[in-house]
Amino acid sequence: MRILLFTGKGGVGKSTVAAGTAALAAARGHRTLVLSTDAAHSLADAFGHAVGSDPTPVADNLFVQQVDAQLRFEQSWAEIQHYLLSVLDVAGVDPVAAEELTVIPGAEEVLALLELRLHALSDEWDVIIVDCAPTAETLRLLALPEALGWYMQRVLPVERRVVKALKPVLQKAAGVPMPGDGVFDAVERLHAELDEVRSLLSGPNASVRLVMTPENVVLAEARRSYTTLSLYGYRVDGVVANRVFPADGADDWRAGWVMAQDDVLAQVAQSFAGLPVWRSVYRPGEPVGVEALAALATDVYGEDDPLAPPRGEGPFRVTRTTSGAVLHLSLPFVSRAEVDLARNGDELVVTVGSYRRLLTLPAGLARHRVAGARVDEGELRVRFQEHERAEEALT
């Protein structure tokens, strides 16, 4: 099964490109599902077809779903929310306000990814295409499973033991109900499901495709997205430059835009060297409907296979040396000065700008000490050597 995620700055046409890719995959005989995790659903508009919260057939082999994030939220968060509501009730918070306070901002979009997990486990599909939220929301969404994993491994077990041992005393002293096993179980279940999602999306059959328009501001965000997605271990397999002005028959006004876009497209080719950069020409009319979307995708990909598996070993790998090992983490467009690296027990803490990844080291590396690190040709390389202790920090 092939999983493709499409993201990009808001308004660049990612939903249209995602829908076109799905329509082309279905036309070639692949049983295809395209679903949206974006709160501002637009797949129904792109296909010109009513779409529900369950997979809706819109053509042969093609199904579309606009995930009912609220329903998924209620199913996955119900037990936790019930406990939080009981705490706020004791505190005298108005029930309507309490309902709003127990909904974590952005949680609905995150939980919508759990729908992807269910479909992947069903074995009903050859291709699943995800129309993601705009870039910033997508990056936060994809970083959550690993961050939650750190909490689950280190904090939750301690909290659970303390609450279980001191529940009567704590409840009497605090005057509010303490969480029971059901609440902890719900958090653990949610983490396990999100961890499966991460495994799916960082696996060899999944990749992210960046959609952009030939504008300097959009290019800058696409570059940052490429760096951050690589930091969290997700493969980027290509870039779609959308709404490119055709040069033929251009009047003076459009000729100016063609020249400006050509300058940006040259930068795109340099920035994403090694990745395919597909172009989607600005059309005189908006592509709506399965046939129009499939035609757009045919023009975009040309003779390339839009479903080809991503090349290479992925952004994270470990190579062995005679004295230890080297950890490789792809960080395109990043200099050594922009990377902060620290060692904390069996974790490597990598910070790039405002994004931080707690990278749990494989067992073979956790016993080694860090001997050095450098950023070279868009890749962070951390050298490990055998040693009895593995606790040090790099600045």
Disulfide bonds with the S-S distance in Angstrom:
none
